[in-house]
Amino acid sequence: MTGGELVDLLSRLTLHMDEELRALAYQSLQTLVIDFPDWRHDVLAGFTQFLAREVLDTFPQLVDNGLRMLLQLLTSWKNALAHSSTNSLSGSLSRNKEAANQKKTDVSLRRH
């Protein structure tokens, strides 16, 4: 099964009659967006294509739910980006601080 097929299957399952299956399918899509940066674009593109092709506007409740899920996926992506940039910024700051401390230690050892 390819990545596109997986996203398509999970997207279809978000409209399943079984509430638990719907929730698990959406949670899986959200996990792909949050934890796997390489999948983010594929998940959003696949879910958007699914909504545009398969969800008919004669069912406004399904359209509303689908758009709500799409907005939540986009928000998850944005939050994941903000979280990763915060981590990388704090990581680089701590590395710079450690390097400065190491230089101070080297200088003080040379004096003795």
C-alpha positions as CSV (number, residue, x, y, z in Angstrom):
1,M,0.0,0.0,0.0
2,T,1.4,3.4,-1.0
3,G,1.3,6.5,1.1
4,G,-1.4,8.0,-1.0
5,E,-3.5,4.9,-0.7
6,L,-3.1,4.9,3.1
7,V,-4.2,8.6,3.3
8,D,-7.1,7.9,1.0
9,L,-8.3,5.0,3.1
10,L,-8.0,6.9,6.3
11,S,-9.8,9.9,4.8
12,R,-12.7,7.6,3.7
13,L,-12.8,6.1,7.1
14,T,-13.4,9.5,8.7
15,L,-16.9,9.3,7.3
16,H,-17.6,5.8,8.4
17,M,-20.8,5.0,10.3
18,D,-18.9,3.6,13.3
19,E,-18.0,6.5,15.5
20,E,-15.0,4.8,17.0
21,L,-13.6,3.9,13.6
22,R,-14.1,7.6,12.5
23,A,-12.2,8.8,15.5
24,L,-9.4,6.4,15.0
25,A,-9.0,7.3,11.3
26,Y,-8.9,11.0,12.1
27,Q,-6.4,10.4,15.0
28,S,-4.2,8.5,12.6
29,L,-4.2,11.3,10.1
30,Q,-3.4,13.8,12.9
31,T,-0.6,11.6,14.1
32,L,0.9,11.5,10.6
33,V,0.8,15.3,10.5
34,I,2.2,15.9,13.9
35,D,4.9,13.2,14.2
36,F,6.0,12.6,10.6
37,P,7.0,15.8,8.8
38,D,7.5,14.0,5.5
39,W,3.9,13.0,5.5
40,R,2.3,16.4,6.2
41,H,1.8,17.6,2.7
42,D,0.6,14.2,1.5
43,V,-2.0,14.0,4.3
44,L,-3.3,17.5,3.7
45,A,-3.3,17.2,-0.1
46,G,-5.0,13.7,0.0
47,F,-7.6,14.7,2.6
48,T,-8.4,17.9,0.6
49,Q,-8.7,15.9,-2.6
50,F,-11.0,13.4,-0.9
51,L,-13.3,16.2,0.4
52,A,-13.4,17.9,-3.0
53,R,-14.1,14.7,-5.0
54,E,-16.1,12.5,-2.7
55,V,-18.1,14.6,-0.3
56,L,-21.1,16.0,-2.1
57,D,-22.5,19.3,-1.2
58,T,-25.9,17.7,-0.9
59,F,-24.8,16.6,2.6
60,P,-23.9,19.9,4.3
61,Q,-23.2,18.2,7.6
62,L,-20.5,16.0,6.0
63,V,-19.0,19.0,4.3
64,D,-18.9,20.9,7.6
65,N,-17.4,18.0,9.5
66,G,-14.8,17.5,6.8
67,L,-13.8,21.2,6.7
68,R,-13.6,21.2,10.5
69,M,-11.2,18.2,10.4
70,L,-9.2,19.9,7.6
71,L,-8.9,23.0,9.8
72,Q,-7.7,20.9,12.8
73,L,-5.1,19.2,10.6
74,L,-3.8,22.5,9.4
75,T,-3.7,23.8,12.9
76,S,-1.8,20.7,14.0
77,W,0.7,21.2,11.2
78,K,1.2,24.9,12.3
79,N,1.6,23.9,15.9
80,A,4.1,21.1,15.0
81,L,6.2,23.6,13.0
82,A,6.1,26.1,15.9
83,H,7.1,23.4,18.4
84,S,10.0,22.1,16.2
85,S,11.3,25.7,15.6
86,T,11.1,26.4,19.3
87,N,13.0,23.2,20.1
88,S,15.7,23.9,17.4
89,L,16.1,27.5,18.7
90,S,16.4,26.4,22.3
91,G,18.8,23.6,21.2
92,S,21.0,26.0,19.4
93,L,20.9,28.5,22.3
94,S,22.0,25.8,24.7
95,R,24.7,24.6,22.4
96,N,26.0,28.2,22.1
97,K,25.9,28.6,25.9
98,E,27.8,25.3,26.4
99,A,30.4,26.4,23.9
100,A,30.8,29.7,25.7
101,N,31.1,27.9,29.0
102,Q,33.7,25.5,27.5
103,K,35.8,28.5,26.3
104,K,35.7,30.0,29.8
105,T,36.8,26.7,31.3
106,D,39.6,26.5,28.7
107,V,40.8,30.0,29.5
108,S,40.7,29.5,33.2
109,L,42.7,26.2,32.9
110,R,45.4,27.9,30.8
111,R,45.9,30.6,33.5
112,H,46.7,28.0,36.2
